[in-house]
Amino acid sequence: MRSDHSAEWGAVDDGVVEKLRGIVGPEHVKTDDGAVAAFSRDATPLFAARPDVVVLPGSTAEVAAVLRLATERRIPVTPRGAGSNLAAGTLAQDGGIVLVLTRLDRILEVDADELLAVVQTGVTTTELAAVAAQQGLLYVPDPGSKTVSTVGGNVATCAGGLRGLKYGVTRNYVLGLEAVLPTGEIIRTGGRLWKDVAGYDLTRLLTGSEGTLAVVTEVTVALVPAPADSRTGVAYFPALADAGRAVARVIADGVVPATLEFLDTKCINAVEDFAGLGLDRTAGALLLFGDDGDPDTVARNLERMAQSCAKEGATGVTLAQDVAASEALLTARRCSLPALARLAPVTVLEDVGVPRPRIAEMVGRIDEIADRHGISVATFGHAGDGNLHPTAVVDPSDDGAIERTKAAIGDIFSAALELGGTITGEHGVGAAKLPWLADRLGADQVALLSRIKAAFDPAGILNPGKTGSPFP
Ligand SMILES: Cc1cc2nc3c(=O)[nH]c(=O)nc-3n(C[C@H](O)[C@H](O)[C@H](O)COP(=O)(O)OP(=O)(O)OC[C@H]3O[C@@H](n4cnc5c(N)ncnc54)[C@H](O)[C@@H]3O)c2cc1C
């Protein structure tokens, strides 16, 4: 899957490897087969590409020196955190250096007065959340991968999670960044202030730029006071269309839920087979709804959401009585991927978005597309913000199954766009979705992205073959 649009890249010869060893220390430069193979894949099952060398810098200055060398020699550099992305964002399609940021793992500061934390980008999301919790604070972004994914990866993909509707996504919590340009300059964008409109908003531009514009080495994130209570309920519906109407009614009835997630019937059954949570297997869909904050308000809001679901034909509604019971319910959502992954050797978790009122229609389209291509797709997702995760379970030994899956995924992207949606709600474009980016943004905007990319990265070395690069 090498991109053929690039002019000649510089070679990673012995001299370059020696220089890299001099910059980061010999033990942090890997060229052996095992290491190169390990960094040839991320969490995107249908893609793979081998780098020439894996480099693990230990400081911002080392990142800068590696990038300067790479720009001078025109060697591609692919930044990488935990490699948990689902869009082939960390694959070194053109070879070169995979730059792994996990050694930048220090939590530099948590300030309860200013409600912020400063961390290096290799810190995992869970570590940051745990340190904030020790001071009674919450770090809001909570991707399902949070125990492994890095804060840098979350910022680079603008990761979402289960709290999107009420609280937003990663970009809403990034106050400032330290980042290294591909040419080696170290910049600081934003800072510690909530209000600061000096200049173009490079913090927002870099957040979600998927390692194509700069390598982020330090992040200042906003924290919020931890809510006193947090509770969840579950409502079962005969069909997903009923659940879709309930989503609209919950919001029309005046509650902005902290959590509003759905599972279709295939997911319910896979989760039940996997975790035995006591879910209603006969339901066509379920909605998990939840709120957090002051306990009385949470109780009132949960009751109101339960009523809204009942009015739209819920066949059963259960409210968790405490945080532990809520967590047990949320397990149903959180284990959807591992539950589906048991069904076949390859699981392709996709990520599209549609306007909220069109969720049920989109799931109908996904089912029709899956049938037409003769593959199995289950769907779960964030009903609150219209973000769906159709998940194909594929047996590659089944003749043509991979090709049919790829074709179905393309049709699913087209269907999302036809319904006024997007090709990715939170996982990013990476290499996997680059061919569809112009369908989403239009040719003029794609050309503008390439000009922005060139301003940051004149030699085009940073994560080529992703956003900002010509299409494959
Ligand atoms: C089981 C599972 C559940 C998931 N759940 C969610 C979810 O709920 N919500 C969600 O949004 N995503 C989810 N994801 C996808 C993934 O975890 C996120 O995209 C996450 O933000 C990636 O973090 P990472 O550290 O693994 O980054 P990587 O996968 O290593 O990198 C992701 C992208 O960021 C770039 N990058 C990484 N670090 C830096 C840096 N320091 N500077 C510049 N660029 C960098 C890379 O080049 C790449 O383009 C899930 C994935 C899995 C496997």
The ligand as a Tripos MOL2 file, in Angstrom:
@<TRIPOS>MOLECULE
LIG
   53    58     1     0     0
SMALL
NO_CHARGES

@<TRIPOS>ATOM
      1 C1        -11.0400   -1.2050   21.3830 C.3       1 LIG1
      2 C2        -10.9340    0.1950   20.8360 C.ar      1 LIG1
      3 C3        -11.8460    1.1480   21.2500 C.ar      1 LIG1
      4 C4        -11.7540    2.4470   20.7430 C.ar      1 LIG1
      5 N1        -12.6600    3.3810   21.1860 N.ar      1 LIG1
      6 C5        -12.5770    4.6370   20.7100 C.ar      1 LIG1
      7 C6        -13.5240    5.6220   21.1310 C.ar      1 LIG1
      8 O1        -14.4210    5.3510   21.9390 O.2       1 LIG1
      9 N2        -13.4020    6.8620   20.6090 N.ar      1 LIG1
     10 C7        -12.4080    7.1960   19.7340 C.ar      1 LIG1
     11 O2        -12.3510    8.3450   19.3170 O.2       1 LIG1
     12 N3        -11.5110    6.2880   19.3180 N.ar      1 LIG1
     13 C8        -11.5670    5.0310   19.7850 C.ar      1 LIG1
     14 N4        -10.6530    4.0890   19.3590 N.ar      1 LIG1
     15 C9         -9.6140    4.4800   18.3760 C.3       1 LIG1
     16 C10        -8.2590    4.9130   19.0170 C.3       1 LIG1
     17 O3         -8.0690    4.3230   20.2660 O.3       1 LIG1
     18 C11        -8.1750    6.4210   19.1020 C.3       1 LIG1
     19 O4         -8.0740    6.9580   17.7990 O.3       1 LIG1
     20 C12        -6.9840    6.9480   19.9340 C.3       1 LIG1
     21 O5         -7.1000    8.3500   20.0510 O.3       1 LIG1
     22 C13        -5.6340    6.6200   19.3500 C.3       1 LIG1
     23 O6         -4.6420    6.8540   20.3260 O.3       1 LIG1
     24 P1         -3.2070    6.1620   20.1910 P.3       1 LIG1
     25 O7         -2.3280    6.6530   21.2800 O.co2     1 LIG1
     26 O8         -3.3650    4.7040   20.0790 O.co2     1 LIG1
     27 O9         -2.7290    6.8040   18.8170 O.3       1 LIG1
     28 P2         -2.1260    6.0610   17.5470 P.3       1 LIG1
     29 O10        -3.0610    5.0200   17.0690 O.co2     1 LIG1
     30 O11        -0.7320    5.6670   17.8370 O.co2     1 LIG1
     31 O12        -2.1080    7.2840   16.5200 O.3       1 LIG1
     32 C14        -3.2980    7.8260   16.0300 C.3       1 LIG1
     33 C15        -2.9830    8.9960   15.0920 C.3       1 LIG1
     34 O13        -2.4080   10.0460   15.8370 O.3       1 LIG1
     35 C16        -1.0920   10.3440   15.3800 C.3       1 LIG1
     36 N5         -0.3130   10.5970   16.5940 N.ar      1 LIG1
     37 C17        -0.1910    9.8070   17.6780 C.ar      1 LIG1
     38 N6          0.5280   10.4170   18.6280 N.ar      1 LIG1
     39 C18         0.8610   11.6320   18.1280 C.ar      1 LIG1
     40 C19         1.5940   12.7430   18.6340 C.ar      1 LIG1
     41 N7          2.1150   12.7530   19.8540 N.pl3     1 LIG1
     42 N8          1.7520   13.8310   17.8270 N.ar      1 LIG1
     43 C20         1.2190   13.8660   16.5840 C.ar      1 LIG1
     44 N9          0.5130   12.8420   16.0730 N.ar      1 LIG1
     45 C21         0.3410   11.7490   16.8340 C.ar      1 LIG1
     46 C22        -0.6560    9.1570   14.5580 C.3       1 LIG1
     47 O14         0.2290    9.5270   13.5320 O.3       1 LIG1
     48 C23        -1.9900    8.6630   14.0050 C.3       1 LIG1
     49 O15        -2.3420    9.3800   12.8470 O.3       1 LIG1
     50 C24       -10.7310    2.7880   19.8210 C.ar      1 LIG1
     51 C25        -9.8190    1.8030   19.4110 C.ar      1 LIG1
     52 C26        -9.9160    0.5190   19.9090 C.ar      1 LIG1
     53 C27        -8.9180   -0.4890   19.4390 C.3       1 LIG1
@<TRIPOS>BOND
     1     1     2 1
     2     2     3 ar
     3     2    52 ar
     4     3     4 ar
     5     4     5 ar
     6     4    50 ar
     7     5     6 ar
     8     6     7 ar
     9     6    13 1
    10     7     8 2
    11     7     9 ar
    12     9    10 ar
    13    10    11 2
    14    10    12 ar
    15    12    13 ar
    16    13    14 ar
    17    14    15 1
    18    14    50 ar
    19    15    16 1
    20    16    17 1
    21    16    18 1
    22    18    19 1
    23    18    20 1
    24    20    21 1
    25    20    22 1
    26    22    23 1
    27    23    24 1
    28    24    25 2
    29    24    26 1
    30    24    27 1
    31    27    28 1
    32    28    29 2
    33    28    30 1
    34    28    31 1
    35    31    32 1
    36    32    33 1
    37    33    34 1
    38    33    48 1
    39    34    35 1
    40    35    36 1
    41    35    46 1
    42    36    37 ar
    43    36    45 ar
    44    37    38 ar
    45    38    39 ar
    46    39    40 ar
    47    39    45 ar
    48    40    41 1
    49    40    42 ar
    50    42    43 ar
    51    43    44 ar
    52    44    45 ar
    53    46    47 1
    54    46    48 1
    55    48    49 1
    56    50    51 ar
    57    51    52 ar
    58    52    53 1
@<TRIPOS>SUBSTRUCTURE
     1 LIG1         1 GROUP 0 **** ****
